Amino acid sequence: MMSKEELEKQYSPSMWVVRLGAEEAQKTYSEMGNEATKKARATRRSLLNISYGDGEGDKLDVYFPEAGSEALPFLVFVHGGYWQSGSKDASAFMVNPLTAQGVAVVIVAYDIAPKGTLDQMTDQVTRSIAFIQRQYPRNRGIYLCGHSAGAHLAAMTLLVNWTEHGVKPNLKGLFLVSGIYDLEPIVHTSQNAPLLLTVEDARRISPQRLLEAAPAQLAGPACHVLVIVGQHDSPEFRRQSREFYKTLGRGGWKASFEELQDVDHFEIIWKLTQKEFVLNQIILKTIFQEC
């Protein structure tokens, strides 16, 4: 059992960056997100602040390639921030490189804590996918990408009963980047202050535990789940990704695991602003192989 101090360190991604100080790494990440979003809004055809539900926080942005078709692959991005920070308005990292290659990109907002609970956030991400399917029924595949806390929310969609939402999304792939899939350790860290999770809550909303408990009932769909982590993510983040990948495999899902070399928890996403970055290449290769 880890000490409280060790848990705190393992679940503080900025403690593990190698090129910048902890504060500088987070500042760079924020600045890159702001700049990328400004650039995307200035240079790409877009629909901003579209309501995918009745809630005030139920909003998303859609960025389109130049070609006017709606028969496009859609990448739907769910930002990180430990369920308590981050915004769609500073998360359009991958918009320009992916739209340049013919992929529409959707950036989803959700109600972060303390306003939103993790159950509400999971429901919001689920409804945003249903909304995209309804709005763009001719899509050539929906690919869900989540970073950190966003990877947790994206992973939770693997357990959704879509018949309850009255739509079967054409979900072809998930990119789960530097995520947390077992939330119980978070309960014992300072990150839990605005989340107020109990151990019972954490177990109930951990995709790792849910998939372990029900692998037989969940026949893996024709959906490719890529579990991705950075070399300079903390040992616990890397362990969680490996464990989740193994659990997916045991449950019959089509799953892959990638540890990206020489990137930390923040670089793995902000480098998506660079078209040659390996994660952009993985995303494009997956989308255009599956299409």
TORSE-634075 format. One record per residue (C-alpha): residue number from 1; residue in three letters; x, y, z. Coordinates in Angstrom, 2 decimals. Layout:
<sites>
[site NUM,'ALA',[X,Y,Z]],
...
</sites>
This chain:
<sites>
[site 1,'MET',[0.00,0.00,0.00]],
[site 2,'MET',[1.43,3.39,-0.99]],
[site 3,'SER',[1.79,6.15,1.57]],
[site 4,'LYS',[-0.43,9.21,1.19]],
[site 5,'GLU',[2.61,11.23,0.12]],
[site 6,'GLU',[3.58,8.71,-2.56]],
[site 7,'LEU',[-0.01,8.51,-3.88]],
[site 8,'GLU',[-0.10,12.30,-4.07]],
[site 9,'LYS',[3.11,12.32,-6.09]],
[site 10,'GLN',[2.05,9.48,-8.41]],
[site 11,'TYR',[-1.24,11.22,-9.22]],
[site 12,'SER',[0.33,14.67,-9.74]],
[site 13,'PRO',[1.34,14.54,-13.43]],
[site 14,'SER',[3.30,17.80,-13.29]],
[site 15,'MET',[5.72,16.21,-10.80]],
[site 16,'TRP',[7.00,13.90,-13.55]],
[site 17,'VAL',[7.76,16.33,-16.39]],
[site 18,'VAL',[11.37,16.21,-17.56]],
[site 19,'ARG',[11.94,19.33,-19.64]],
[site 20,'LEU',[10.19,22.09,-17.70]],
[site 21,'GLY',[9.30,22.78,-14.08]],
[site 22,'ALA',[5.86,21.65,-12.89]],
[site 23,'GLU',[4.28,25.11,-13.13]],
[site 24,'GLU',[5.97,25.91,-16.43]],
[site 25,'ALA',[4.72,22.63,-17.97]],
[site 26,'GLN',[1.11,23.42,-17.04]],
[site 27,'LYS',[1.47,27.02,-18.22]],
[site 28,'THR',[2.86,25.87,-21.60]],
[site 29,'TYR',[-0.01,23.38,-21.95]],
[site 30,'SER',[-2.59,26.14,-21.30]],
[site 31,'GLU',[-0.91,28.59,-23.66]],
[site 32,'MET',[-0.66,26.00,-26.45]],
[site 33,'GLY',[-4.36,25.15,-25.99]],
[site 34,'ASN',[-5.41,28.80,-26.11]],
[site 35,'GLU',[-3.28,29.52,-29.17]],
[site 36,'ALA',[-4.40,26.40,-31.04]],
[site 37,'THR',[-8.06,27.23,-30.36]],
[site 38,'LYS',[-7.68,30.85,-31.52]],
[site 39,'LYS',[-5.95,29.65,-34.69]],
[site 40,'ALA',[-8.58,26.97,-35.35]],
[site 41,'ARG',[-11.42,29.48,-34.96]],
[site 42,'ALA',[-9.67,31.97,-37.24]],
[site 43,'THR',[-8.77,29.53,-40.01]],
[site 44,'ARG',[-11.31,26.70,-40.03]],
[site 45,'ARG',[-14.98,26.46,-40.93]],
[site 46,'SER',[-16.70,25.89,-37.58]],
[site 47,'LEU',[-19.93,25.77,-35.61]],
[site 48,'LEU',[-19.26,27.01,-32.08]],
[site 49,'ASN',[-21.20,26.58,-28.81]],
[site 50,'ILE',[-23.72,24.16,-30.27]],
[site 51,'SER',[-26.11,22.78,-27.63]],
[site 52,'TYR',[-26.12,18.98,-27.44]],
[site 53,'GLY',[-28.62,19.03,-24.57]],
[site 54,'ASP',[-30.71,21.28,-22.34]],
[site 55,'GLY',[-28.05,21.94,-19.70]],
[site 56,'GLU',[-26.11,25.20,-19.63]],
[site 57,'GLY',[-22.83,23.25,-19.92]],
[site 58,'ASP',[-24.05,20.98,-22.75]],
[site 59,'LYS',[-22.04,22.65,-25.51]],
[site 60,'LEU',[-19.64,21.58,-28.21]],
[site 61,'ASP',[-17.65,23.06,-31.09]],
[site 62,'VAL',[-17.40,21.42,-34.53]],
[site 63,'TYR',[-14.49,22.20,-36.88]],
[site 64,'PHE',[-14.73,21.06,-40.49]],
[site 65,'PRO',[-12.26,20.30,-43.26]],
[site 66,'GLU',[-12.48,22.55,-46.32]],
[site 67,'ALA',[-14.41,19.95,-48.33]],
[site 68,'GLY',[-18.13,20.58,-47.82]],
[site 69,'SER',[-19.32,16.99,-47.29]],
[site 70,'GLU',[-20.90,15.64,-44.10]],
[site 71,'ALA',[-19.78,12.11,-44.96]],
[site 72,'LEU',[-16.66,12.61,-42.88]],
[site 73,'PRO',[-14.92,10.83,-40.04]],
[site 74,'PHE',[-15.46,12.76,-36.78]],
[site 75,'LEU',[-12.90,12.90,-33.98]],
[site 76,'VAL',[-14.63,13.88,-30.71]],
[site 77,'PHE',[-12.21,15.23,-28.08]],
[site 78,'VAL',[-12.84,15.22,-24.31]],
[site 79,'HIS',[-10.35,17.42,-22.44]],
[site 80,'GLY',[-8.60,16.57,-19.18]],
[site 81,'GLY',[-8.08,18.57,-15.99]],
[site 82,'TYR',[-8.86,16.07,-13.20]],
[site 83,'TRP',[-12.61,16.63,-13.77]],
[site 84,'GLN',[-12.18,20.09,-12.18]],
[site 85,'SER',[-10.38,22.30,-14.72]],
[site 86,'GLY',[-9.95,22.66,-18.48]],
[site 87,'SER',[-12.32,23.95,-21.12]],
[site 88,'LYS',[-13.36,23.26,-24.69]],
[site 89,'ASP',[-12.36,26.87,-25.39]],
[site 90,'ALA',[-8.68,26.00,-24.86]],
[site 91,'SER',[-8.57,22.41,-26.17]],
[site 92,'ALA',[-8.53,22.55,-29.98]],
[site 93,'PHE',[-4.95,21.22,-30.10]],
[site 94,'MET',[-5.47,18.77,-32.97]],
[site 95,'VAL',[-7.99,20.74,-35.04]],
[site 96,'ASN',[-5.71,22.17,-37.72]],
[site 97,'PRO',[-3.60,19.05,-38.40]],
[site 98,'LEU',[-6.63,16.72,-38.53]],
[site 99,'THR',[-9.03,18.95,-40.50]],
[site 100,'ALA',[-6.22,19.44,-43.04]],
[site 101,'GLN',[-6.41,15.65,-43.61]],
[site 102,'GLY',[-10.20,15.49,-44.00]],
[site 103,'VAL',[-11.31,14.77,-40.43]],
[site 104,'ALA',[-14.02,16.85,-38.70]],
[site 105,'VAL',[-13.09,17.58,-35.07]],
[site 106,'VAL',[-15.56,18.08,-32.22]],
[site 107,'ILE',[-14.44,19.57,-28.88]],
[site 108,'VAL',[-16.88,18.75,-26.07]],
[site 109,'ALA',[-17.61,20.84,-22.98]],
[site 110,'TYR',[-18.87,19.26,-19.76]],
[site 111,'ASP',[-19.66,20.58,-16.29]],
[site 112,'ILE',[-16.46,20.29,-14.28]],
[site 113,'ALA',[-16.46,19.95,-10.48]],
[site 114,'PRO',[-17.68,21.26,-8.17]],
[site 115,'LYS',[-20.64,22.13,-10.43]],
[site 116,'GLY',[-20.76,18.73,-12.11]],
[site 117,'THR',[-20.49,15.23,-10.65]],
[site 118,'LEU',[-18.63,12.46,-12.45]],
[site 119,'ASP',[-21.95,10.76,-13.19]],
[site 120,'GLN',[-23.18,13.94,-14.86]],
[site 121,'MET',[-19.95,14.33,-16.83]],
[site 122,'THR',[-20.16,10.74,-18.07]],
[site 123,'ASP',[-23.76,11.34,-19.14]],
[site 124,'GLN',[-22.78,14.58,-20.92]],
[site 125,'VAL',[-20.06,12.87,-22.96]],
[site 126,'THR',[-22.46,10.06,-23.83]],
[site 127,'ARG',[-25.14,12.53,-24.95]],
[site 128,'SER',[-22.63,14.52,-27.01]],
[site 129,'ILE',[-21.80,11.37,-29.03]],
[site 130,'ALA',[-25.50,10.59,-29.55]],
[site 131,'PHE',[-25.98,14.20,-30.70]],
[site 132,'ILE',[-23.16,13.98,-33.27]],
[site 133,'GLN',[-24.62,10.74,-34.64]],
[site 134,'ARG',[-28.06,12.33,-35.00]],
[site 135,'GLN',[-26.72,15.54,-36.55]],
[site 136,'TYR',[-24.35,13.79,-38.94]],
[site 137,'PRO',[-25.89,10.39,-39.69]],
[site 138,'ARG',[-23.76,10.07,-42.85]],
[site 139,'ASN',[-20.52,10.19,-40.83]],
[site 140,'ARG',[-17.75,7.78,-41.81]],
[site 141,'GLY',[-17.07,6.87,-38.22]],
[site 142,'ILE',[-17.00,8.58,-34.84]],
[site 143,'TYR',[-13.66,8.36,-33.02]],
[site 144,'LEU',[-13.63,9.39,-29.39]],
[site 145,'CYS',[-10.39,10.79,-27.95]],
[site 146,'GLY',[-9.98,11.61,-24.25]],
[site 147,'HIS',[-6.99,12.91,-22.34]],
[site 148,'SER',[-6.37,12.19,-18.64]],
[site 149,'ALA',[-9.75,12.67,-16.86]],
[site 150,'GLY',[-11.23,12.90,-20.37]],
[site 151,'ALA',[-9.87,9.41,-21.12]],
[site 152,'HIS',[-11.79,8.15,-18.07]],
[site 153,'LEU',[-15.00,9.75,-19.37]],
[site 154,'ALA',[-14.37,8.36,-22.87]],
[site 155,'ALA',[-13.70,4.87,-21.46]],
[site 156,'MET',[-17.01,4.97,-19.58]],
[site 157,'THR',[-18.82,5.09,-22.95]],
[site 158,'LEU',[-17.71,1.47,-23.51]],
[site 159,'LEU',[-20.34,0.54,-20.91]],
[site 160,'VAL',[-23.21,2.60,-22.35]],
[site 161,'ASN',[-26.46,0.91,-23.35]],
[site 162,'TRP',[-27.11,2.98,-26.48]],
[site 163,'THR',[-30.69,1.74,-26.89]],
[site 164,'GLU',[-31.54,3.92,-23.87]],
[site 165,'HIS',[-30.36,6.91,-25.92]],
[site 166,'GLY',[-32.41,5.95,-28.98]],
[site 167,'VAL',[-29.43,5.97,-31.33]],
[site 168,'LYS',[-26.59,3.61,-32.22]],
[site 169,'PRO',[-23.52,5.74,-32.87]],
[site 170,'ASN',[-21.13,4.68,-35.60]],
[site 171,'LEU',[-18.37,4.49,-32.98]],
[site 172,'LYS',[-15.30,3.04,-34.67]],
[site 173,'GLY',[-12.46,3.90,-32.34]],
[site 174,'LEU',[-11.36,5.26,-28.98]],
[site 175,'PHE',[-8.04,6.95,-28.29]],
[site 176,'LEU',[-7.55,6.88,-24.51]],
[site 177,'VAL',[-4.56,9.10,-23.77]],
[site 178,'SER',[-2.79,9.12,-20.37]],
[site 179,'GLY',[-5.99,8.19,-18.57]],
[site 180,'ILE',[-7.14,7.02,-15.15]],
[site 181,'TYR',[-9.36,3.94,-15.21]],
[site 182,'ASP',[-9.43,2.95,-11.53]],
[site 183,'LEU',[-10.44,6.01,-9.50]],
[site 184,'GLU',[-10.00,4.56,-6.02]],
[site 185,'PRO',[-6.44,5.95,-5.53]],
[site 186,'ILE',[-7.74,9.48,-6.31]],
[site 187,'VAL',[-9.98,9.34,-3.21]],
[site 188,'HIS',[-6.85,9.53,-1.05]],
[site 189,'THR',[-5.28,12.55,-2.82]],
[site 190,'SER',[-5.83,16.31,-2.75]],
[site 191,'GLN',[-7.41,16.03,-6.23]],
[site 192,'ASN',[-10.51,14.67,-4.49]],
[site 193,'ALA',[-11.24,17.93,-2.60]],
[site 194,'PRO',[-13.72,19.30,-5.19]],
[site 195,'LEU',[-14.83,15.83,-6.35]],
[site 196,'LEU',[-15.90,14.52,-2.91]],
[site 197,'LEU',[-15.67,10.90,-4.06]],
[site 198,'THR',[-16.13,8.10,-1.55]],
[site 199,'VAL',[-14.41,4.75,-2.10]],
[site 200,'GLU',[-17.81,3.36,-3.11]],
[site 201,'ASP',[-18.31,6.16,-5.67]],
[site 202,'ALA',[-14.85,5.59,-7.09]],
[site 203,'ARG',[-15.46,1.88,-7.56]],
[site 204,'ARG',[-18.86,2.45,-9.15]],
[site 205,'ILE',[-17.47,4.80,-11.82]],
[site 206,'SER',[-14.17,3.06,-12.58]],
[site 207,'PRO',[-14.19,1.51,-16.07]],
[site 208,'GLN',[-11.36,-0.81,-14.99]],
[site 209,'ARG',[-13.54,-2.37,-12.29]],
[site 210,'LEU',[-16.73,-2.30,-14.35]],
[site 211,'LEU',[-15.13,-4.12,-17.28]],
[site 212,'GLU',[-13.48,-6.65,-14.95]],
[site 213,'ALA',[-16.89,-7.37,-13.44]],
[site 214,'ALA',[-18.73,-7.77,-16.74]],
[site 215,'PRO',[-16.39,-8.78,-19.55]],
[site 216,'ALA',[-18.58,-11.68,-20.67]],
[site 217,'GLN',[-21.70,-9.59,-21.24]],
[site 218,'LEU',[-19.81,-6.99,-23.25]],
[site 219,'ALA',[-19.07,-8.51,-26.60]],
[site 220,'GLY',[-16.43,-6.15,-27.96]],
[site 221,'PRO',[-17.99,-4.11,-30.75]],
[site 222,'ALA',[-16.28,-3.36,-34.07]],
[site 223,'CYS',[-14.58,-0.55,-32.20]],
[site 224,'HIS',[-10.81,-0.30,-31.89]],
[site 225,'VAL',[-9.68,0.92,-28.44]],
[site 226,'LEU',[-6.16,2.38,-28.39]],
[site 227,'VAL',[-4.74,2.86,-24.89]],
[site 228,'ILE',[-1.92,5.39,-25.10]],
[site 229,'VAL',[0.43,6.72,-22.42]],
[site 230,'GLY',[3.60,8.82,-22.32]],
[site 231,'GLN',[7.04,7.55,-21.35]],
[site 232,'HIS',[7.22,10.38,-18.80]],
[site 233,'ASP',[3.78,9.84,-17.34]],
[site 234,'SER',[4.08,8.69,-13.72]],
[site 235,'PRO',[4.58,4.96,-13.01]],
[site 236,'GLU',[0.99,4.78,-11.70]],
[site 237,'PHE',[-0.46,6.35,-14.84]],
[site 238,'ARG',[1.56,3.92,-16.96]],
[site 239,'ARG',[0.46,0.97,-14.79]],
[site 240,'GLN',[-3.20,1.98,-15.04]],
[site 241,'SER',[-2.98,2.17,-18.85]],
[site 242,'ARG',[-1.34,-1.25,-19.12]],
[site 243,'GLU',[-3.88,-2.81,-16.74]],
[site 244,'PHE',[-6.81,-1.32,-18.64]],
[site 245,'TYR',[-5.42,-2.54,-21.96]],
[site 246,'LYS',[-5.10,-6.07,-20.54]],
[site 247,'THR',[-8.65,-5.95,-19.17]],
[site 248,'LEU',[-9.99,-4.89,-22.58]],
[site 249,'GLY',[-8.17,-7.80,-24.21]],
[site 250,'ARG',[-9.60,-10.28,-21.71]],
[site 251,'GLY',[-13.08,-8.88,-22.38]],
[site 252,'GLY',[-12.80,-9.55,-26.12]],
[site 253,'TRP',[-12.34,-5.95,-27.23]],
[site 254,'LYS',[-10.10,-5.04,-30.13]],
[site 255,'ALA',[-7.42,-3.16,-28.18]],
[site 256,'SER',[-3.91,-1.81,-28.72]],
[site 257,'PHE',[-1.37,-0.33,-26.34]],
[site 258,'GLU',[1.16,2.40,-27.18]],
[site 259,'GLU',[3.72,4.02,-24.90]],
[site 260,'LEU',[4.90,7.14,-26.72]],
[site 261,'GLN',[8.58,7.83,-26.26]],
[site 262,'ASP',[9.98,10.98,-24.68]],
[site 263,'VAL',[6.69,12.78,-23.94]],
[site 264,'ASP',[5.11,13.69,-20.62]],
[site 265,'HIS',[1.46,13.99,-19.56]],
[site 266,'PHE',[1.11,17.47,-21.10]],
[site 267,'GLU',[3.31,17.20,-24.20]],
[site 268,'ILE',[1.40,14.12,-25.35]],
[site 269,'ILE',[-1.57,16.43,-26.04]],
[site 270,'TRP',[-0.12,19.83,-26.83]],
[site 271,'LYS',[2.18,18.29,-29.45]],
[site 272,'LEU',[-0.99,17.42,-31.38]],
[site 273,'THR',[-0.61,20.98,-32.72]],
[site 274,'GLN',[2.27,19.55,-34.82]],
[site 275,'LYS',[1.08,17.58,-37.84]],
[site 276,'GLU',[4.10,15.26,-37.80]],
[site 277,'PHE',[3.65,14.30,-34.11]],
[site 278,'VAL',[3.41,10.52,-33.71]],
[site 279,'LEU',[-0.03,10.62,-32.02]],
[site 280,'ASN',[-1.51,12.53,-34.98]],
[site 281,'GLN',[-0.06,9.87,-37.27]],
[site 282,'ILE',[-1.58,7.08,-35.12]],
[site 283,'ILE',[-4.97,8.83,-35.15]],
[site 284,'LEU',[-4.95,9.37,-38.93]],
[site 285,'LYS',[-3.72,5.86,-39.68]],
[site 286,'THR',[-6.45,4.35,-37.46]],
[site 287,'ILE',[-9.21,6.51,-38.95]],
[site 288,'PHE',[-8.31,5.94,-42.58]],
[site 289,'GLN',[-7.69,2.22,-42.13]],
[site 290,'GLU',[-11.05,1.78,-40.37]],
[site 291,'CYS',[-13.07,3.99,-42.75]],
</sites>
